[in-house]
Amino acid sequence: MAKHDMKEDRFVTSMARGASYAKENIQSVVVVVILALVFIAGIVLLGYHMSSKKTNAQRILGVAQVAYKVGDYLEARDSLLVLHEKYPKSEPAKVGNFLLGHIYYATGMPDSAEVFWKKFLDRDPKDKDMIVGAMAGLAGVMADRGEYRNAAVELERIYNDYPDFFDRANLLYKSAMNYRAAGEKAKTTELLAKFIEEYPDDPMTVKAKFFLAAEEAA
């Protein structure tokens, strides 16, 4: 028998055996096929579901951001809370936690602001400006509680650790003011003098000079 004939014969034999097995075990074959189809369908549906969740989360964040920018904090807060509840592990929810911290702080609810700023920082964010914003916000919560020295130390630490922060001058000034509220004259004068030297054109420099003169005269 030629090699070509032998190959054909083996192929026909294999097909015949497969057909025979299928006839004898039709139920098992059907179950396997159904399971395979269900598995494939599950993968497709999961991909669609994940894509849909991502789209919905981003949409809710977008609505909240628009409301936040126009000063409608109540609408922004409600949208962000829905985002936090439905999609807590999504990237939009991470940004939402940051914004919720600011909204609660701006509306006189520092305890709630603290909760959401900490949630934001716990998610290991990458945006340095947002990280500094959240940490400075937490320092503001400390100051609201009368923990002026703790707030001053934290703001000074942030100032030193993030030299590229866009509003770094404000960190230094607020640190000095919190040291002043804590009654620490030496640190107050040190940081106010540093602020005046490093940011001579800042709008707060006039106030910094006034407070520095008051500290030196006391």
C-alpha positions, 0 to 999 in steps of 0.5 A: 500500500502506498504512503498516501493510501496509508495516510488516507486509510488512517484518517478514515479509520480515525474519523470512523472511530470518532463518529462511533464514539460520538454515537455511543456517548452522545450525551457526554459529547453534548455536555462537553460542547455545551460547557465549552459554549457556556465558558466562551459566552462567559468570557465574552459577557465578563469582558462586556460587563467589565467594559460597561462598569468602567464606562459607567464609573467614568460617566458618573465621575464626569457628571460629578466633576462638572457639578464640582467645577460650577460649585454645585457641591451637593450634586457632586457629592451625591454622584460621587457617593453613588460612584463609591458605593457601586464601583469602589475599586475603580480608578474613577472611584479613587479620584472620587474619594479625593474630591469627596474629601474636598467637598466635605471639608469645604462644607464644614464636615472635616471628619468625613473629609478625613475618611475619604482623603485616607481612602484615597491615599490608601489606594496608592495614588500616583498623581503627586499633586493629588497626594499632596492635596490630600495630605495637606487636607488632613493637616487642615483637619488636624488644625481644625481639631486644635492640633496645631503643632501636628498640623505644622509639622506635617505641612513642613514635612510635605513642603520638604518632601515635594519640592515640585508641588505647584502650590508649595509656598502655601504649604510653608506659609500654613506651616508657619501659621500653625506653629504660631497657633501652637505658640512655637515662636522660634519655628514661626519666625524661622518659617516666616523668614524663609517664606519671605525670602523664597517667595517675595512676590507671593500675595501672602508675603505682606501678611508674612512680614506683618506676622514676622514683625509681630513675633520679633516684637513680642 
